[in-house]
Amino acid sequence: MELFDASCKVAIEASLNSALLKTILSKTILLKTILLLLLALCLASSASAKYSLEKAETNIIVNASGITHVEELVSYAFDGDHIDIHRELKVLPGDSIRNVKGRCSEKACKLRFESIPEGYRLIGKLPDPTPEKLTLFISYDYYGAVKFHRDVSEFSYRLWGGEWEKPLKSFKGNVILPVKSESKIQYWTHPVAYTQEANIENNVISLRTGEISSTQWYEVRAVFPRIASSGFSPVKVDDTGGLENVLATEYVYQQKNLILNSLYRKTFLFALLVLIFPLIIYYIYGREQKIDYEIIAETEVPDNSKPAVVNAIVMGKMGIPTIDGFTATVMDLVNRGYISLRNLKPEELVSLYTPESDSSNTSESDSSHNPESDPFQKPELNSSHNPGSDSSQIPESGSKDFMVELLNNEIYSEAEGSLSELEDFEKDVLYLLKIHAPERKISWKKLEKELQSGKSFYQFLTSWNKKVQAYTAFDDYFQFTGNIYMYWFARTILMASIVYYILISGFFPTKAFPLASKINVMTSLIGIFGFVIIRCSGMFIKIFGHWTPEGSLYYKQCDNFKKYLTDLSALKEHSPESIETWDSYLVYAISLGISKELLQNMSLIVPSEQLRESRFYPISSSYIISERSCENASSSSCFGDINRE
């Protein structure tokens, strides 16, 4: 009893300690969660707070000694709470700023000034709540904006800096120069694309712009008669001739602007051509030609075509068959007597599906071999062509596995007349089966498993598809001229866009030529358009190409034959008399991706006695059994997708 009590105490203490530890951990996690939520809330609040730059104005007076007095105002509009505002006054090497003063409208902020290597930083602390509108006023003296040349004086100043992270909606500027006559003044603005209005009256240059993009600058440059140097050291003195150099520089800039404007118009027109060109190609090469064809119930495929050919033309891509084409070829060999199908014998079930042989795969058995599974399930290849998945498991009751038997080894001899009747791609299928059935027999599920177990089947299928494509002669059925033109057009505009983008960026920096950024945007869109056309060329085959009259007739006949096979009333009205015709229908139904629908119709039309004579009875019988077992359930739960693409 004492031992029991002691053990109970130990257990209770351990439980309490464990509970205490969990409580502490829970509180720690809760505290961290609360802190993270508060941090996220602060970040969200900061992110939600926005501001805009409504307008700015700069008034400059240049005195006779070359000292530049600057007065600025910047109007803000706030949405949400803000802590402060910043304004940096930066100078060029050799220049300086003095007598800095500042204030906010209605004393809405408290300003302080900090010295930085490039000049000064103004920080204005905002009240709580933040006012909706605020204007910042700054004045200072700038030394170094005027350069004294031997023949002229030159004034160059950045009216709006490039450090702003928001665009400026409008800007006004006035520059007063130390001369009396406007005829002696020449001036330029950069980038000229921002200037909406510029005029000069007496000695005052007045400027107005529209919106100036974020991180973009705006400057003015002027030359006027030389004024005597005061000898003040911060004022730049250059005894060389300056007017000629200034005029040459501005001429180059103006010429570049003219070239850029011309390029912008041409780029815009070319972008329109890029959009119109596909429409032209479609109009010339993509429209389908009208043919005389009376829509009737087709009861057979045109020209007695091979199932793989029907699949390649109707279901495939550019004459390349889908995996259904391969399966249909196997079943066509069954229908023609080169292969036979039969139900598995009890002893074969035991040998093929023992827990020891498939223990590694039992986790997938429920999903792979239920009564709704596909009797024509093909080896599946995903988009990356990885055939390594495994779906062959122990079958449950109603599983649609069956034995595939090769009739005799002699059919593989080239001397045999029966083999010579086959096309190369059909012979390849027989040789593939022979490799996987050394004893001349193999179950369908085991064959599927072996084909999925390595990359050899994907390599076989790639080669096999090419042979079917060559045999199909798809060019006789479909005209690809429009697709070829669109492909090379897309490649051309993609390469041209890349080269053009590099050249524009190199010769026309976007800071000095904002119009270049618009050209680059259009160029990028043109390049993206070309890239999409190239990458998605398969999606546009039937848009820019068209069926030939022979191909259009063939496609319509196959399409109506497909409708016939899935139309129960049409099958009842024009029902095949022999089971051999039904077998042939089933082969083509596989190639057209409608085997499930045809099996459903067969189960309702073909008598059971006649079905037993079918070469595909092991398939159709198990399918009908599973259908009847689900006759009281919904069709969506009873029938899986027999044809998978």
C-alpha positions in Angstrom: 0.0 0.0 0.0 2.9 2.4 0.9 4.5 1.6 -2.5 1.3 2.2 -4.2 0.8 5.6 -2.4 4.4 6.6 -3.2 4.0 5.7 -6.8 0.8 7.7 -6.9 2.5 10.7 -5.4 5.3 10.5 -7.9 2.8 10.2 -10.7 0.8 13.1 -9.4 3.9 15.3 -9.0 5.0 14.3 -12.5 1.5 15.2 -13.8 1.6 18.5 -12.0 5.1 19.3 -13.3 4.0 18.3 -16.8 0.8 20.4 -16.5 2.9 23.3 -15.2 5.3 23.0 -18.0 2.5 23.0 -20.5 0.9 26.0 -18.9 4.2 27.9 -19.0 4.8 26.9 -22.6 1.2 27.8 -23.5 1.6 31.2 -21.9 4.9 31.8 -23.7 3.4 30.9 -27.0 0.4 33.1 -26.2 2.6 36.0 -25.3 4.7 35.6 -28.5 1.5 35.4 -30.5 0.2 38.6 -28.9 3.5 40.3 -29.6 3.4 39.2 -33.2 -0.2 40.3 -33.7 0.7 43.7 -32.2 3.7 44.0 -34.5 1.6 43.0 -37.5 -1.0 45.5 -36.4 1.6 48.3 -36.2 3.0 47.3 -39.6 -0.5 47.2 -41.1 -1.3 50.6 -39.6 2.0 52.0 -41.0 1.2 50.4 -44.4 -2.3 51.8 -44.4 -1.0 55.3 -43.7 -0.4 57.1 -47.0 0.5 60.5 -48.2 0.8 62.4 -51.4 2.7 65.4 -52.7 0.1 67.8 -54.0 2.3 70.6 -55.3 5.7 72.2 -54.9 7.1 75.7 -55.7 10.6 76.9 -55.8 11.6 80.6 -56.1 15.2 81.5 -56.8 17.1 84.8 -56.7 20.6 84.8 -58.1 22.5 87.9 -56.9 25.3 89.7 -58.7 27.9 87.8 -56.6 26.6 84.4 -57.7 25.0 83.5 -54.4 21.7 81.7 -54.9 18.8 82.3 -52.5 16.2 79.6 -52.6 12.7 79.5 -51.2 10.8 76.2 -51.4 7.3 75.1 -50.4 6.0 71.5 -50.5 2.4 70.7 -49.9 1.5 67.3 -48.4 -1.8 65.5 -48.1 -2.0 62.8 -45.4 -4.3 59.8 -45.2 -3.8 58.1 -41.8 -1.4 58.8 -38.9 2.2 59.7 -39.6 5.1 60.3 -37.2 7.2 62.9 -39.1 8.2 64.2 -42.5 11.7 64.4 -44.0 13.4 66.7 -46.5 17.1 66.4 -47.4 19.0 69.3 -48.9 21.9 67.8 -50.8 24.8 69.7 -52.5 27.2 68.7 -55.2 30.9 68.3 -54.4 32.4 71.8 -53.9 29.1 73.4 -53.2 27.6 74.4 -49.9 24.3 75.5 -48.2 24.0 78.2 -45.5 21.3 80.0 -43.6 18.8 77.2 -43.6 15.4 78.0 -42.2 12.1 76.2 -42.2 8.6 76.1 -40.8 5.3 74.3 -41.3 2.0 75.9 -42.1 0.0 76.8 -39.1 2.8 75.5 -36.9 1.6 72.0 -37.6 5.1 70.5 -37.0 8.3 71.0 -35.1 11.3 71.2 -37.3 14.8 70.2 -36.4 17.9 70.3 -38.6 20.6 67.6 -38.8 23.9 67.9 -40.6 24.7 65.1 -43.1 27.8 64.7 -45.3 25.8 65.8 -48.4 24.2 68.8 -46.7 21.2 69.0 -44.3 18.3 66.8 -43.3 15.1 68.5 -42.0 12.9 66.4 -39.8 9.4 67.7 -38.9 7.6 65.9 -36.1 3.9 65.7 -36.8 1.2 66.1 -34.1 -1.4 63.4 -33.2 -3.7 63.3 -35.0 -1.9 64.0 -38.2 -3.4 67.0 -40.1 -4.9 66.2 -43.5 -2.9 68.9 -45.3 0.4 70.5 -44.5 2.8 72.8 -46.3 6.5 72.8 -45.6 8.4 76.1 -46.1 12.2 76.1 -46.5 14.7 78.9 -47.4 18.5 78.7 -47.7 21.5 80.2 -49.6 23.1 77.9 -52.1 26.8 78.5 -53.0 28.1 77.0 -56.2 25.0 77.0 -58.5 26.6 79.8 -60.6 29.8 79.2 -62.6 31.7 82.1 -64.1 33.2 81.4 -67.5 35.4 83.6 -69.5 32.6 84.7 -71.8 29.3 84.0 -69.9 27.9 83.1 -66.5 26.2 79.8 -66.2 23.4 78.9 -63.7 22.5 75.2 -63.1 20.2 74.1 -60.4 18.0 71.1 -59.6 14.6 72.5 -58.8 13.1 69.2 -57.7 15.3 66.4 -56.3 15.2 62.7 -57.2 15.0 61.5 -53.6 11.2 61.6 -53.3 9.4 58.3 -53.1 6.1 59.7 -54.2 5.2 61.5 -57.5 4.7 65.2 -57.4 1.4 66.3 -58.9 2.5 69.7 -60.1 5.4 72.1 -59.8 6.0 75.8 -60.3 9.3 77.6 -60.4 10.7 81.1 -60.8 14.3 82.1 -61.4 15.5 85.7 -61.2 18.8 86.3 -62.8 21.1 89.3 -62.2 20.5 90.9 -65.6 18.2 93.6 -66.9 17.3 92.3 -70.4 15.7 89.0 -71.2 17.3 89.0 -74.7 20.6 88.2 -73.0 19.4 85.1 -71.3 19.2 81.5 -72.8 17.8 78.7 -70.7 16.9 75.0 -70.9 15.0 72.5 -68.7 15.8 68.9 -68.1 14.0 66.6 -68.7 12.2 68.7 -71.2 9.3 66.2 -71.3 8.0 67.4 -67.9 7.9 71.1 -68.9 4.4 72.2 -69.7 4.9 76.0 -69.7 8.1 78.0 -69.9 8.4 81.7 -70.5 10.8 84.6 -69.6 9.9 88.2 -68.8 12.6 90.7 -68.1 15.0 88.7 -66.0 12.5 86.2 -64.6 12.3 82.6 -65.9 8.9 81.1 -65.1 8.3 77.3 -65.3 5.4 75.0 -64.8 5.2 71.2 -65.0 2.7 68.4 -64.8 3.3 65.3 -62.7 6.9 64.4 -61.9 7.4 60.7 -61.3 8.9 59.4 -58.1 12.7 59.4 -57.8 12.8 61.7 -60.8 14.4 65.1 -60.8 13.8 68.4 -62.7 16.4 71.1 -63.3 17.0 74.4 -65.1 20.1 75.6 -66.9 20.7 79.2 -68.0 23.5 81.3 -69.4 23.6 85.1 -69.2 26.3 87.8 -69.6 29.3 87.4 -67.4 29.1 89.1 -64.1 32.2 90.2 -62.2 33.5 87.6 -59.7 33.4 88.7 -56.1 36.4 86.5 -55.3 34.2 84.5 -52.9 35.8 81.1 -52.7 32.6 78.9 -53.0 31.7 80.5 -56.3 33.1 78.5 -59.3 35.3 80.4 -61.7 36.3 79.0 -65.1 38.4 81.1 -67.4 37.6 79.0 -70.4 34.9 79.7 -72.9 31.6 78.2 -71.7 28.9 79.3 -74.1 30.1 77.1 -76.9 30.3 74.0 -74.7 26.8 74.7 -73.2 25.2 75.2 -76.6 26.9 72.0 -78.0 25.6 70.0 -75.0 22.1 71.3 -75.2 22.0 70.7 -79.0 22.9 67.0 -78.5 20.2 66.8 -75.8 17.6 68.4 -78.0 18.5 66.1 -80.9 18.2 63.1 -78.7 14.7 64.3 -77.6 13.6 64.6 -81.2 14.9 61.1 -82.0 13.2 59.7 -78.9 9.9 61.3 -79.8 10.1 59.8 -83.2 11.0 56.4 -81.8 8.1 56.6 -79.4 5.6 57.2 -82.2 7.2 54.3 -84.3 7.2 52.0 -81.3 3.5 52.8 -80.7 2.7 52.0 -84.3 4.8 48.8 -84.2 2.9 47.7 -81.0 -0.4 48.2 -82.9 1.0 46.1 -85.8 2.0 43.4 -83.3 -1.6 43.3 -82.2 -3.1 43.4 -85.7 -0.7 40.9 -87.2 -2.3 37.8 -85.6 -5.7 39.0 -86.8 -4.3 39.2 -90.3 -2.8 35.8 -90.1 -6.1 34.4 -88.8 -8.0 36.1 -91.6 -5.7 34.7 -94.3 -4.7 31.3 -92.9 -6.9 30.5 -89.9 -10.4 30.6 -91.3 -11.9 27.2 -92.1 -12.9 26.5 -95.6 -16.4 25.6 -96.3 -17.1 22.1 -97.6 -20.2 20.3 -98.9 -21.0 17.8 -96.3 -24.4 16.6 -95.2 -24.5 15.8 -91.5 -25.5 12.2 -91.2 -25.0 9.4 -88.7 -21.6 8.0 -89.6 -21.5 4.3 -88.8 -17.9 3.8 -89.6 -14.6 5.7 -89.7 -13.6 7.3 -93.0 -11.1 5.4 -95.2 -11.0 2.4 -92.8 -8.3 4.3 -90.9 -6.1 2.8 -88.3 -7.2 3.6 -84.7 -3.9 5.3 -84.0 -4.4 7.6 -87.0 -7.9 8.5 -86.0 -6.6 9.4 -82.5 -3.7 11.4 -83.9 -5.9 13.5 -86.2 -9.0 14.0 -84.0 -7.6 13.8 -80.5 -3.8 14.4 -80.9 -1.6 17.5 -81.4 -0.2 18.1 -84.9 -0.6 14.5 -85.8 1.0 13.1 -82.6 -1.3 10.6 -80.9 -2.3 10.6 -77.3 -1.8 7.6 -75.0 -5.3 6.5 -76.0 -3.9 5.9 -79.5 -1.4 3.4 -78.1 -4.0 1.6 -76.1 -6.3 1.5 -79.1 -3.5 0.0 -81.2 -3.1 -2.8 -78.6 -6.8 -3.5 -78.7 -6.8 -3.3 -82.5 -4.2 -6.1 -82.5 -6.6 -8.0 -80.2 -9.4 -7.5 -82.6 -7.3 -8.6 -85.6 -6.2 -11.8 -83.9 -2.6 -11.1 -83.1 -3.3 -11.0 -79.4 -6.1 -12.5 -77.3 -7.7 -11.6 -74.0 -9.1 -13.9 -71.3 -10.2 -13.8 -67.7 -7.6 -14.7 -65.1 -7.7 -18.2 -63.7 -7.9 -18.8 -60.0 -4.4 -20.0 -59.7 -3.2 -17.0 -61.7 -4.9 -14.7 -59.3 -3.1 -16.3 -56.4 0.3 -16.1 -58.1 -0.1 -12.6 -59.4 -1.7 -11.0 -56.4 -0.3 -12.3 -53.2 0.4 -9.9 -50.2 4.1 -10.9 -50.4 4.5 -9.9 -54.0 2.7 -6.5 -53.6 3.1 -5.6 -50.0 4.9 -2.4 -50.9 1.9 -1.3 -52.9 -1.1 -2.2 -50.8 -1.6 1.4 -49.6 -2.7 2.3 -53.1 -4.9 -0.7 -53.9 -8.1 0.8 -52.8 -7.8 3.7 -55.2 -6.4 1.7 -58.2 -8.6 -1.3 -58.3 -12.1 -0.5 -57.3 -15.2 -1.4 -59.4 -15.1 2.0 -60.9 -11.6 1.7 -62.3 -10.7 1.9 -65.9 -10.7 -1.4 -67.9 -8.4 0.3 -70.4 -6.2 2.1 -67.8 -3.1 3.2 -69.6 0.4 3.7 -68.2 0.2 7.3 -67.1 2.9 9.8 -67.8 2.8 13.1 -65.9 3.7 16.5 -67.2 7.4 15.9 -66.4 7.3 12.5 -68.0 8.2 10.6 -64.9 7.0 7.1 -65.3 8.0 6.0 -61.8 4.6 5.7 -60.1 3.2 2.3 -59.3 -0.5 1.4 -59.4 -0.6 -2.4 -59.7 -2.0 -3.8 -56.5 -4.1 -6.8 -55.2 -7.4 -6.6 -57.0 -10.6 -6.4 -55.0 -13.8 -8.0 -56.1 -14.9 -6.7 -59.4 -11.4 -5.6 -60.5 -11.1 -5.4 -64.3 -7.8 -7.2 -64.7 -7.4 -9.8 -67.5 -4.7 -11.8 -69.2 -3.1 -10.7 -72.4 -1.8 -13.6 -74.5 0.4 -13.6 -77.6 -0.9 -16.3 -80.0 2.4 -17.7 -81.1 6.1 -16.8 -81.4 6.0 -17.2 -85.2 4.2 -14.0 -85.8 7.4 -12.2 -84.9 9.3 -13.6 -87.8 9.6 -11.2 -90.7 9.0 -14.1 -93.1 5.5 -14.5 -91.8 2.9 -13.0 -94.1 0.6 -12.0 -91.3 3.3 -9.7 -89.7 4.1 -8.1 -93.0 0.5 -6.8 -93.1 1.2 -4.6 -90.1 2.6 -1.1 -90.1 5.9 -0.4 -88.4 4.3 1.2 -85.4 2.0 -1.8 -85.0 4.9 -4.2 -85.1 6.6 -2.1 -82.4 3.7 -2.7 -80.1 3.9 -6.5 -80.6 7.6 -6.4 -80.0 7.0 -4.4 -76.8 4.5 -7.0 -75.6 6.9 -9.8 -76.4 9.6 -8.2 -74.2 7.3 -8.0 -71.3 5.6 -11.4 -71.9 8.5 -13.9 -72.3 6.0 -16.7 -71.6 3.6 -15.3 -74.2 1.2 -14.0 -71.5 1.0 -11.2 -69.0 -1.8 -9.6 -67.0 -3.0 -6.2 -68.1 -2.3 -4.7 -64.6 1.2 -6.3 -64.5 2.0 -4.9 -67.9 0.9 -1.5 -66.8 3.1 -1.8 -63.7 6.1 -2.8 -65.7 5.7 0.0 -68.2 5.5 2.5 -65.4 8.5 1.2 -63.6 11.2 2.9 -65.7 11.9 5.5 -68.4 12.1 2.9 -71.2 8.4 3.1 -72.0 8.5 6.9 -72.3 11.4 6.6 -74.7 9.5 3.9 -76.7 6.4 6.1 -76.7 8.3 9.1 -78.0 9.7 7.0 -80.9 6.3 5.3 -81.5 4.5 8.7 -81.7 6.9 9.9 -84.4 6.3 6.8 -86.5 2.5 7.3 -86.2 2.9 11.0 -87.1 4.9 10.1 -90.2 2.4 7.5 -91.2 -0.6 9.8 -90.7 0.8 12.5 -93.1 -1.0 15.1 -91.0 0.1 17.9 -93.5 -2.4 16.5 -95.9 -5.2 17.1 -93.4 -4.1 20.4 -91.8 -2.5 23.6 -93.1 0.2 25.0 -90.8 1.3 28.0 -92.8 -0.3 30.5 -90.5 1.3 28.8 -87.4 4.7 28.9 -89.0 4.4 32.6 -89.8 3.2 33.4 -86.3 6.0 31.3 -84.7 8.7 33.1 -86.6 7.0 36.5 -86.1 6.9 35.8 -82.4 10.6 34.8 -82.3 11.5 37.9 -84.3 9.7 40.4 -82.1 11.0 38.7 -78.9 14.6 39.0 -80.0 14.1 42.5 -81.5 12.4 43.6 -78.2 15.4 42.5 -76.2 17.9 44.3 -78.4 15.7 47.4 -78.7 15.2 47.6 -74.9 19.0 47.4 -74.3 19.7 50.1 -77.0 17.0 52.5 -75.7 18.2 52.1 -72.1 21.8 52.6 -73.1 21.4 55.7 -75.3 18.5 57.3 -73.4 18.8 57.1 -69.6 15.3 57.3 -68.1 16.3 59.9 -65.6 17.2 62.4 -68.3 14.6 61.1 -70.8 11.4 60.0 -69.0 9.8 59.2 -72.4 12.3 56.3 -72.7 10.6 54.6 -69.8 7.3 54.5 -71.8 9.1 53.1 -74.8 10.7 50.4 -72.5 7.2 49.5 -71.2 5.8 49.1 -74.7 8.9 47.1 -75.7 8.6 44.8 -72.7 4.9 44.2 -73.5 5.8 43.4 -77.1 8.5 41.0 -75.9 6.2 39.3 -73.5 3.6 38.9 -76.2 6.2 37.2 -78.4 7.3 34.9 -75.6 3.7 33.9 -74.8 3.0 33.1 -78.5 6.1 30.9 -78.6 5.5 29.1 -75.3 1.8 28.5 -76.0 2.1 27.8 -79.7 0.3 24.5 -79.3 -2.8 26.3 -78.0 -3.0 28.4 -81.2 -2.6 25.7 -83.8 -6.2 25.7 -84.8 -6.5 29.5 -84.6 -3.7 30.3 -87.0 -4.0 27.1 -89.1 -6.9 25.4 -90.7 -8.1 22.1 -92.0 -7.6 21.3 -95.6 -10.9 20.3 -97.4 -9.8 16.7 -97.1 -9.0 17.2 -93.4 -12.2 19.1 -92.7 -14.2 16.3 -94.2 -12.3 13.6 -92.4 -12.6 15.4 -89.0 -16.4 16.0 -89.5 -16.9 12.3 -90.4 -14.9 11.2 -87.3 -16.7 13.6 -85.1 -20.1 12.4 -86.3 -19.0 8.8 -85.9 -18.0 9.7 -82.3 -21.5 11.2 -81.7 -23.0 8.0 -83.2 -21.1 5.8 -80.7 -22.3 7.8 -77.7 -25.9 8.3 -78.9 -28.0 5.4 -77.5 -31.0 6.1 -79.7 -28.8 6.2 -82.9 -27.1 2.9 -81.9 -30.5 1.3 -81.4 -31.8 2.6 -84.7 -28.7 1.6 -86.6 -27.5 -1.3 -84.5 -24.6 -3.4 -85.8 -25.7 -6.9 -86.6 -22.5 -8.7 -85.7 -20.4 -8.7 -82.5 -17.3 -8.2 -84.8 -18.6 -4.7 -85.7 -19.2 -4.0 -82.0 -15.6 -5.0 -81.3 -14.4 -2.7 -84.0 -16.5 0.1 -82.5 -14.9 -0.5 -79.1 -11.4 -0.1 -80.6 -12.3 3.2 -82.2 -14.1 4.3 -79.1 -10.9 3.9 -77.1 -9.0 5.9 -79.7 -11.6 8.7 -79.5 -11.7 8.7 -75.7 -15.3 7.5 -75.3 -14.9 3.8 -74.4 -16.9 4.2 -71.2 -19.9 5.6 -73.0 -19.8 2.9 -75.6 -19.6 0.1 -73.0 -22.6 1.7 -71.3 -24.5 1.6 -74.5 -23.4 -2.0 -75.3 -24.6 -3.2 -72.0 -28.1 -1.9 -72.9 -28.2 -3.1 -76.5 -26.1 -6.2 -77.0 -27.5 -9.4 -75.6 -25.4 -11.2 -73.1 -25.1 -14.3 -75.3 -23.7 -12.2 -78.1 -21.3 -10.4 -75.8 -19.7 -13.8 -74.8 -18.6 -14.1 -78.4 -16.7 -10.8 -78.3 -12.9 -10.8 -78.3 -13.2 -8.2 -75.5 -15.6 -10.2 -73.3 -13.1 -10.2 -70.4 -13.4 -6.4 -70.5 -17.0 -5.9 -71.3 -18.3 -8.6 -68.9 -16.5 -7.2 -65.9 -17.6 -3.7 -66.8 -21.2 -4.7 -67.1 -21.0 -6.6 -63.8 -19.7 -3.5 -62.0 -22.3 -1.4 -63.7 -25.1 -3.6 -62.6 -23.8 -3.7 -59.0 -24.1 0.1 -59.0 -27.4 0.4 -60.8 -29.0 1.9 -57.7 -26.2 4.4 -57.2 -25.4 7.6 -58.9 -23.6 7.2 -62.3 -20.9 9.6 -61.1 -19.9 7.2 -58.4 -20.1 4.0 -60.5 -18.1 4.9 -63.6 -14.6 6.2 -63.6 -13.0 7.9 -66.6 -12.0 5.0 -68.8 -10.1 7.1 -71.3 -7.4 9.2 -69.6 -5.4 11.7 -71.6 
